[in-house]
Amino acid sequence: MITIDGGAKSGSGTIVRYSVALASLLGKEIRVDNIRAKRDKPGLRAQHLKVIQACQEMCHGAIDNAIIGSKAITYIPKERFEGGEYHWDIGTAGSTTMMAQTLLPVACFAEKPS
């Protein structure tokens, strides 16, 4: 399992999103600690949680401790993303691009159109 310090550099949610995307592409288990540690409100926010859940759904994975406010998560992708059509409500328009930054790389390597 790869452990990632989510408080490194700016300590933003970008570390979580990119880590989950890369883990999905590589089929590697990850643990992200210190999520958003340098932010006024540390831990997972709703948009980060939705992105993790979307990757979990796409890769039939498992997540542990993925709740709003969590400062550490474990993500285990089980399968390579095959493709398909999915719909998620992330809650706010500003978060749509954040979700796309995570899911598009995974979808680009799908076996079928997505």
C-alpha positions in Angstrom: 0.0 0.0 0.0 1.2 3.5 -0.9 0.9 6.1 1.8 0.5 9.7 0.8 0.8 12.8 3.0 -2.3 14.9 2.1 -0.9 17.8 4.0 2.2 18.2 1.8 2.8 21.4 -0.2 -0.5 23.5 -0.1 -2.3 20.7 1.6 -5.3 21.0 -0.7 -7.9 18.5 -1.9 -6.0 18.2 -5.1 -3.6 15.7 -3.5 -6.6 13.5 -2.6 -8.2 13.7 -6.1 -5.0 13.0 -8.0 -4.0 10.2 -5.7 -7.3 8.5 -6.1 -7.2 8.9 -9.9 -3.7 7.5 -10.2 -4.5 4.6 -7.8 -7.4 3.8 -10.1 -5.3 3.8 -13.2 -2.4 1.8 -11.6 -4.6 -0.6 -9.6 -2.7 0.3 -6.4 -4.0 0.5 -2.9 -3.4 3.9 -1.2 -3.8 5.6 2.1 -4.0 9.4 2.2 -3.3 10.9 5.7 -3.5 14.5 6.8 -6.1 15.4 4.3 -6.3 19.1 3.7 -4.3 19.6 6.9 -3.3 23.2 6.1 -6.9 24.4 5.4 -9.2 26.3 7.7 -11.5 23.3 7.7 -9.3 20.2 7.4 -10.5 16.8 6.3 -12.7 15.7 3.4 -15.4 18.0 2.1 -18.4 16.8 0.2 -16.9 17.3 -3.2 -13.8 15.2 -2.3 -16.0 12.5 -0.9 -18.1 12.4 -4.1 -15.0 12.1 -6.3 -13.7 9.2 -4.2 -17.1 7.5 -4.3 -17.2 7.9 -8.1 -13.8 6.3 -8.6 -14.9 3.5 -6.2 -18.0 2.9 -8.3 -16.1 3.0 -11.6 -13.4 0.6 -10.4 -15.6 -1.5 -8.1 -13.2 -0.5 -5.3 -13.4 -0.2 -1.6 -12.9 2.8 0.6 -12.4 3.0 4.3 -13.2 6.0 6.5 -14.5 8.1 3.6 -16.8 10.5 5.5 -17.0 14.3 5.5 -14.4 15.6 7.8 -12.2 12.5 7.7 -8.5 13.3 7.8 -7.4 9.9 6.4 -8.8 7.4 3.9 -7.9 4.1 2.4 -8.8 3.5 -1.3 -8.5 0.1 -2.9 -9.4 -0.1 -6.6 -10.5 -3.7 -7.5 -10.8 -3.6 -11.3 -9.7 -1.5 -14.2 -12.5 0.8 -15.4 -14.2 -0.8 -18.3 -16.3 2.2 -19.4 -20.0 3.0 -19.4 -22.3 5.8 -18.5 -22.5 7.3 -15.0 -24.3 10.2 -13.4 -23.3 11.9 -10.2 -24.6 15.0 -8.4 -21.6 16.7 -6.9 -23.7 19.4 -5.3 -22.0 22.6 -6.4 -21.2 23.8 -9.9 -17.7 24.9 -8.8 -16.8 21.3 -8.0 -17.7 20.0 -11.5 -14.2 20.7 -12.9 -12.6 19.2 -9.8 -14.5 16.0 -10.5 -13.6 16.1 -14.1 -9.9 16.4 -13.3 -10.1 13.1 -11.4 -12.5 11.1 -13.5 -11.4 12.0 -17.1 -7.9 10.4 -16.8 -9.5 7.2 -15.5 -12.2 7.3 -18.3 -9.5 7.9 -21.0 -8.0 4.5 -20.3 -11.3 2.6 -20.2 -11.8 -0.5 -22.3 -15.1 0.8 -23.8 -16.4 4.4 -24.5 -17.4 6.4 -21.5 
